[in-house]
Amino acid sequence: MNTPTTKSVKKPENSKSINTEDTDDQEDIISKSAVKRALQDILLFGEKLLLLDPKKLSKLPLSHLLLSELDLVKKLKIDNSRRRQMQRIAKILRSENHEEIQQAYNELHDQNRQHQQSASPSEKWCDQLLENNDSLSEFIQRYPSVNRQQLGQLIRNVRKEKKLEGASKKNQQRLFKVVQKTLLEELN
């Protein structure tokens, strides 16, 4: 009667040694962590797209499906729903040419940066005041003659106007005039 025999294989002396025969093939292998980082980058890019206003979104090469999904996520209030919707947007971005979209986004972002650099000091201050609250205290410290209450109210109103689509820019113009007047008063 024949019994199956097992062959014993000797382990190499240094079992931790790396196979150096064909390192070119190993470069083509992408680690699971690298794939996850790439997917996370696409998700973060989707969140950047979400922050853009509709005018700037229209300048990017986005499909109608992606635009509608971005509009939908703006309407969602529940965190889990927003998270799932953002994952859907990332999936759509992966299926589309997200490199091309990202390149167009970067060009648009660079144009905005150049515009801000060439903008007048009043425009720069208005942009800074609208972006973060720390610049408000900095502005008040530099220009103590400004009406703090009026300035704070105008900033809040402009932020509300920006959230609403198609709203007038009346408060934004008022904010610009107040900042411009304050800067001119300090020069004189």
PEPEGI-V304371 format. One record per backbone hydrogen bond with DSSP energy under -0.5 kcal/mol. CO is the residue of the C=O (numbers start at 0). NH is the residue of the N-H. If there is no record, write none. Layout:
CO | NH
CO | NH
//
This chain:
7 | 9
12 | 14
13 | 16
17 | 19
21 | 25
22 | 26
23 | 27
24 | 27
25 | 28
30 | 34
31 | 35
32 | 36
33 | 37
34 | 38
35 | 39
36 | 40
37 | 41
38 | 42
39 | 43
40 | 44
41 | 45
42 | 46
43 | 47
44 | 48
45 | 49
46 | 50
47 | 50
47 | 51
48 | 51
52 | 56
53 | 57
54 | 58
55 | 58
56 | 59
59 | 61
62 | 66
63 | 67
64 | 68
65 | 69
66 | 70
67 | 71
68 | 72
69 | 73
70 | 74
71 | 74
71 | 75
77 | 81
78 | 82
79 | 83
80 | 84
81 | 85
82 | 86
83 | 87
84 | 88
85 | 89
86 | 90
87 | 91
88 | 92
89 | 93
90 | 94
91 | 95
92 | 97
95 | 97
96 | 100
97 | 101
98 | 102
99 | 103
100 | 104
101 | 105
102 | 106
103 | 107
104 | 108
105 | 109
106 | 110
107 | 111
108 | 112
109 | 113
110 | 114
111 | 115
112 | 116
113 | 117
114 | 118
119 | 123
120 | 124
121 | 125
122 | 126
123 | 127
124 | 128
125 | 129
126 | 130
127 | 131
132 | 135
132 | 136
133 | 137
134 | 138
135 | 139
136 | 140
137 | 141
138 | 142
142 | 145
145 | 147
146 | 150
147 | 151
148 | 152
149 | 153
150 | 154
151 | 155
152 | 156
153 | 157
154 | 158
155 | 159
156 | 160
157 | 161
158 | 162
159 | 163
163 | 166
168 | 172
169 | 173
170 | 174
171 | 175
172 | 176
173 | 177
174 | 178
175 | 179
176 | 180
177 | 181
178 | 182
179 | 183
180 | 184
181 | 185
182 | 186
183 | 187
//
